[in-house]
Amino acid sequence: MIINSCKKDDKAEGIDKELLDMSRSTNGFVWYKKSSALLNKSSGTGHSFPYLRTRYNSIAASKLDSNGIILPGVTFPEGSLIVKELYSNTSTLSRYAILYKKSGRAETDAKGWIWGYVNADGTVASPASEKGNSCINCHSQTGSIDYMLMNKYFP
């Protein structure tokens, strides 16, 4: 019997491809602080990329205030999709860091999130099957809101 699973740097398949496909379109998304401008990475990030920007699908955006900032203490509802675009320079999108609230899937963590970390070229940096194991520690730090750190580092 051969078991085929998505490994790092393999082409995205299954849930990793699903996350990538959902993340590639910006239609219907709201940018953090309602701005698509690139931000310099924060001092608290574990990501190696120097620039980022974050957007929320309409479900997740229901938990943003009128200025596009995450409401304090919220829990994002089922169906929320949050995409952090990570850039190598001011014009090169390199990777998507994705959180998708979808309970009941094999890849879902204890809080109902599926974690995606997929390169813009369609290869997998860290498979969703790992359930964010390399991300949760940082995303659980003081000041996070349902794993989100934008308010903490970009108030």
Sequence and secondary structure as in RCSB ss.txt:
>XXXX:A:sequence
MIINSCKKDDKAEGIDKELLDMSRSTNGFVWYKKSSALLNKSSGTGHSFPYLRTRYNSIAASKLDSNGIILPGVT
FPEGSLIVKELYSNTSTLSRYAILYKKSGRAETDAKGWIWGYVNADGTVASPASEKGNSCINCHSQTGSIDYMLM
NKYFP
>XXXX:A:secstr
       TTSB  HHHHHHHHHHH  TT EEGGG    EE  TT     SEEEEEE HHHHTTB TTS B TT  
  TT EEEEEEEEETTEEEEEEEEEE TTSTT  TTSEEEEEEETTSBEEE GGGTTTTTHHHHTSTT BTTB H
HHH  
